[in-house]
Amino acid sequence: MADPKPLRLLAQDAEDLEVISAAMQDAVLKIDDIGFEAKARRLTIAFNRYRWETGGGERVRAGLQLGGVLKVETRKIRRGARQAVLELLALTFAPGEAPGGTVTLSFAGGGDLRATVECIEAVLADLSEPWPTRRTPAHGV
């Protein structure tokens, strides 16, 4: 099978965001890879995404950008440990005043990042060539 093209996904509603969440499951990042531009109302996160869609065995550098971000909050994420590695479990949306709400990135270990948004406006894009990895994420039952 030929290598699939790099992912380029756009989410404009909660169902679209579920697709991005599935593609990002088990992505890893450092706290330093999270950037919030308050004036531009933009949250950008770079991470190493596990390529589930290819059957696994490789990662790719990717980026997620949320637009219309009004506020960002974290829980159980130590900002002083900027090189600490986080593993993403899921990306979810809780509706608020329509069409806005809260996008939550949940990490292994119980930490999360919550972005209050005017509406769902998320873009996921692969940024590099994939590379092999020997570490396959494992999920306990």
Buried (B, 14 or more C-beta within 10 A) or exposed (E): EEEEEBBEBEBEEBEBBBBBBEBBBBBBBBBEBBEBEEEEBBBBBBBBBBBEEEEEEBBBBBBBBBBBBEEBEBEEBEEEEEEBBBBBBBBBBEEEEEBBBBBBBBBEEEBBBBBBBBEBBBBBEBEEEBEEBEEEBEEEE
